[in-house]
Amino acid sequence: MPSQDNPVFSSTEFRSAMRNVPGAVSIVTTGARPGRHGLTLTAGCSVSTEPSSVLVCVNKSAGAHDTIKQSGSFCWNILTADHAALAQKFAGQDGSKGDIRFSEGLWRELATGAPSLVEAICSFDCRVSDSYDAGSHTIFVGAVVAQATNADREPLVYVKGEFTVPKCR
């Protein structure tokens, strides 16, 4: 019988439980044309205000993973309520990979050259300051070197296996 100190559960049960934890939907981008990569994720957060830094958790099997390691930079783009289709595209649900994913949305470069989504609620352009192995993922800590903000937009959230828009007001 499992104790409270040593619970026994499967990775399937863990994933099922995590589906109940709402997360802001974002796209992490990296690289330069024609080798740009990006992926949809909900595993990102702020780390520090001084110095300004964020972290993102990227699956080692994602196309963007090795490009982040090689380029030493990424841009964390927080999506708006209007970006569900873009989130699905960068999640690979349409089968696209690499640079072709950037055919939708309006993209620009800030300081590092990583693609920044113009319509994002906010974009944090980062140089990788640290990385940590975390099983199937790598935790990339980024020092924010530039940012852009559209604070008047509603966020896109992922919970219970669906994209949704929270009632913020």
N, C-alpha and C positions, 0 to 999 in steps of 0.2 A: 504494500500500500504506500503510495507516495506521501511524503510529509510536506508541510508548508514550506520547510526550508529547502526541499529537494523535489520540486514538482516534476512529474514525467508527462510530457506531451509531445506531439509530433509537430514538425514544421508546418504541416497542413493546418493543424489546429491553431498554431501561432498566426499564420497568414489570415485565417478566418477571423480570429479575434482582432487583428490589426485593421481589418476592413471597417471596424466600428470607430476607429480613431480618425476624425476629420483632419485633412491636411490641405494647405494651400497648394494649388497646382502650379507648377513652374516648368520652364524649359531651361535646361543648362546647355549652353553652346560653347563651342571651342573651335579653333583652327581658322584657316583663311582659305578663300577660294583657290582651287576647286576642292580642297580637302576639309571643308567645314563638316562638323558633326554636331548633333544635338540629341537630347532625349528628354522625355517628360518624366518628372519626378515630384514627389511630395516630401522627400526627406532632405530638407534644407532648413537652416535657421541662422539667426544672428549669433555671433560668439562674443564680440566685444565692441564697445563704442570707441575705445581709445587703446590701441589703434582700431579703426573700423575693420571688422572682419566677419566673415560668414563661413558656414560649412555646408557642403553638399555630400550626400552619400550616393556613390555611383557604382552600379553593378559592374564587376570586372569583365563581364561578357558584352557590355554595351560598346558600340562602335566608338563612342566619344571617350571612353575610359583611357585608352592608350594615347589618344590625341591630347587630352588634358595633361597627362604625364609628360609627353614630349614637348608640348608648347609651353607648359608652365603657366597656363592661364585658362580662365573660363569666365562666362557671363551668366549670372543667375537671374532669369527673367520671370517675374511673378505675373501670372496670367489673369486676365479680366474675365468677366462673365461671358463675353463674346468670343472667347478663344477655345471653346470645347472641341471644335473640329481640328484646330491647330494642335491641341494637346493630343488628340487621337493620332494625328499624322506623326508627331514626334515620338509617340509611343509605338510606332511601327504597325499600327492597326490596318494601314492600307498597303503594307508590304514595302514601303519606300525606305531607303537607307541613305546615309551620307548627305551630300550637298543638295540632292533633289528635294529634301524636306524643306529647304528654304525657298521653294517656289511660291509659297503662300506666306502672307504677312509682309510687313515693311521692315527691313533690317538695315542697320547702320553699324558702324564701328565706333567705339568710344576710345579708350586708351590702349588696350592690349591687342586689339584687332579681332577679338572674339565677337561674334555677331550679337547685337543688342536689338531686341524687339521694340520698335518705336512706340507701339500702342500698349506696352506692358504697364501694369500699375507701378512697378519700379524694376529697374535693372541695375545689378551690381556687377561691375566689371572688375575682375580680380586677378591678381597674380598669386599662384599657389605658394603659400608660406610653409605649409606642412601637409603631410599625408600620413594616414594610418591604415594599416591592414585591418579589416573587420570582417573576416570570413569571406562571404561571396561578394562583398563590397569593399571599396576604398573610401575612406572619409577624407575629402579634400578640404583643407582650411584655406580660405582665400583672403588676402589683404585687399581691401576695396581701394582701387586706384581711381575709379570714376563711377558715377551713378547718374541715372535719369529717373524722374518721377512723374507720374500722372495720378496723383492722389485722389482725384474725384471719381475714379472708376470702381466698380464693384468687383470683388475677387471671385475667382472660380475655385471651388472646393471639391475634393474627392472624398466620398464617404459611402460605405455600404456598396462599393463597387460601381458607383455612379458619379458623374460630374454634376454638381449642383451649385446654386447661388444662395449663400446664406442671407437671411434677413438682417441686414446691418443697421437698419434705422428704425 
